[in-house]
Amino acid sequence: MAYNEILTNRVRAALAHIPQVEEKKMFGSLAFMVNGKMCVNVGQDRIMSRIDPELHDQALQRSGTQPVVMGGREYKGYIYIDEEAIKSPDDFDYWIGLALDYNKKAKVSPKRKKK
């Protein structure tokens, strides 16, 4: 799966003021790592925001969202947001803001050893 260049550029612009941002290809998308922690991923027609798990159920009430499910398991705190649901700057900023707020308290995932 390729990632959406327009969404990618919007995320880049939103994170441009942050010194510790790294881009990594993962999960068929482009992940934006902030301070060594996954914050936002850009896919073909949606983004994924990593938010406070306590806000997960409330966030899913918003239009154009769905939980991240991998291997039959729902990941609390990881929300897909359809491109249509983030067309407006206010909606886009809402999701980026939630991801950045949680990033401050999220833990860094341990590094995996290469085989």
Secondary structure, DSSP 8 states (H G I E B T S, - for coil): ----HHHHHHHHHHHTT-SSEEEEEETTEEEEEETTEEEEEE-SSEEEEE--GGGHHHHTTSTTEEEEEETTEEEEEEEEEEGGGG-SHHHHHHHHHHHHHHHTT----------
